[in-house]
Amino acid sequence: MLYELHELQHASWTTLRMFAHAAGTWSGSPYSPLSYTPAGRMISAGSELLLRTTQRYEKPRFGLQRTLVRGESVALQESVVQEHPFCQLRRFERMAGATAHQPKVLLVAPLSGHFATLLRDTVRSFVQDFDVYVTDWRDARQVPLAHGGFHFDDYVRLIRRFLQHLGPQTHVVSVCQPTVPVLAAVSLMAAQEDPAQPRSMIMIGGPIDTRKNPTTVNDFAKARSLSWFENRVIYRVPVKYPGYLRRVYPGFLQHAGFVAMNPGRHVSSHQDFYYHLVEGDGESAKAHRTFYDEYNAVMDLPAEYYLETLDRVFHRHALPMGTLVSCGEPVRPEAIGRTALMTVEGELDDISGNGQTAAAQDLCRGIPLLRRQHLQVPQVGHYGVFSGRRFREVIYPQLRDFINRMV
């Protein structure tokens, strides 16, 4: 019933949101004399804050239209090259032949509550130098029940399918949660001598071995049984959505968990937003909108995948323990020999602790040392390892150089 109650709560605020919208328009319009008074600016700011804290946030657009190639601005074309009920493989192609002969990079976005657009900064950096493809996961509540479930093994098969489509010279970059299924997929490809094995794989801030420096997130997952999660956070999609009756981990619960990790920071951020609006600081207000338009846009996850990930990654530690079985085959990272490996961690990562991603270095002992590299970035948190200024200026150049050395 929780999902239905959440929908009812949102609907009950409709009148309040309409009033706030009218008040904001009336007090904030440049044609209204009230907008030039302190009271008018306060009413306008309060109305926008109320709207933004009660509205629904739809899936954002990537919005990448141009990039720089050797100092020249080049147009980008976004297209879907592979379709799956739960995922689209998107390509960001540079126009005027600028993408020709560039190495292919498959960016595997997390299936953990946020949309793939969370990697917008990552895509923006890579597209300057590479032919970029991104896994764009669909909101599970939008996938009709007739398409069946989506399991951990389905994720592994999908990564393998995309790598086979792109070819053996592809470089795969996984960010956070997908590091485990990506490593599983490449391990199976190596064991079966699949000719489409990627040229290199880069793993950024992922839970390869959550026994190392466990974070609050790891402790929370470990302290509760699988049945606890199934009984308390898994619900069926309400009737108004295409995925009616599908069992999901709702995005609004994931969002509540994100906020609960740093509630004071979010309260302060919203207070500052209000004061910026009152003071007319449009630049700071715009930065707040940009961040929370992405942060507040969440998606439902397939219940099967969510629970199986909890079991295999956080409870049984199946990959580092050598007991992971996927698609009916044992997963043996030591079988990987042709694919180079780079692992990246942030010193201040409070989601995937230091050492959890680096654990892949020991697991992939079949890769020659000269084709392995680990990077730990000081004074960088979880989101900073794939977005923001430090990523663009410090981390990405090293990722680019690693890929170019492995071509």
LUMTINU-135111 format. One record per residue (C-alpha): x, y, z. Coordinates in steps of 0.5 Angstrom, whole numbers, plus 500, padded with zeros to 3 digits. Example, Ala and Ser with C-alpha at 12.3 -4.5 7.8 and 13.67 -1.06 7.14 Angstrom:
BEGIN
525491516527498514
This chain:
BEGIN
500500500506505501506506494499508493500512499505516496501517490495520494500524498503527491496528489493531495498537494495539487491545490497547494502547488497551484496556489504557489504557482499563482502566487509566484507568478503574481509576485515575481513577474516583472510586470507586477509592481510587487516584484520590485518590493522586498515582500514580493521577492520573499513571496516569489522565493517562497513559492518557488521553494515550495514548488521545487520541494513538492513537485515530481522531477522527470528524467532529465535530458543529456542536453549535449549538443557540441564538444571541443575537438582540438580547440574547435567546436563540433556538433554532437548527435545523440541516437539510440543504437540498441534497444532493450525493454529495460535499457537503451544504448545511446551513442554520442556521435561527433559530426563532420566525421570527427568520430571516425577512427576514434576508440569506442568507449562504453560508459556503463551507468549505475542502475541504482536510483538515478538516471544515466544523465547523472554521468553527463559530466563524464560523457561530456569529457569522454566525447571530446576524445572518443566515440561514446556509448552510454547505457541509459536505463529505463524507469522500471515503473514504465516497463510493462509487466509483460516484458518479464523481470530483470535479474542480475544475470540479465544485466551481465548478458546485456553488458556482454551483448553491448560489447559484442555489438561494439566490437573487440577494440571497445573500452568499457568504463563502469561507474559505481554499482555496475563494476560488479556485473561488468567484471562478471561479464568480462570474466565470462567472455574471457573464460569462453574466449569471446572475440569481443572481449574489451580492450580495457576496463576502467572501474570507478568507485565500485563495490567489488569487495564491500568487506574493505573499509565498509561505509554506512551504506555497506553496514546498513545493507549487511545488518539486515536480512534479505527478507527484511528488504523484501518485506519493507522496501519492495512494492508493486507499481500502482495502476496509473503507470505502464509497469502496473503490478511490477515489483520494484524498489521505488525511487522515492525510497532511494531518494529518501535514503540519499537525503537521510545521509546528509539532511543538514546539508540539504536543508542548508542548501534550500535555505541558501536557495531561498536567500539567493532568490530574495537577494537576486543572486540568479547565478547561485540560484541557477546552480541550485536548480541544476543540481537538484533537477538531477538529484531529485530525478529518481527511478524505480529499480526492478525488485529482482535485480535489487535483491540479487545485488544485495545478496551477492554483493553486500551479503555473500561477497560472492565475487571476491569470495570466488563463489559468484555464478552468473548465467550458469557459469562460475565467474573467474576474474583471473581468466582475464588476460587480454583486457587491461584494467584501471581502478579509480577511488576517491579518498573521501568516498562515503559510498564505496570505501577505499579498497573496495574498487582496488580489490579488482586488481588482486582478482584480475591477477591474470592481467600483466602488471604493465596493463594494470593501474590504480588511481586514488584521488585525494580530497574527492568524494563519491560523486567527485570521481566521475563529475565536477572540476576535479574529475575534468581536470585531474581524473579524466586526463589520466583515464584518457591517457590510460585508454590511449596507451592500451589502444
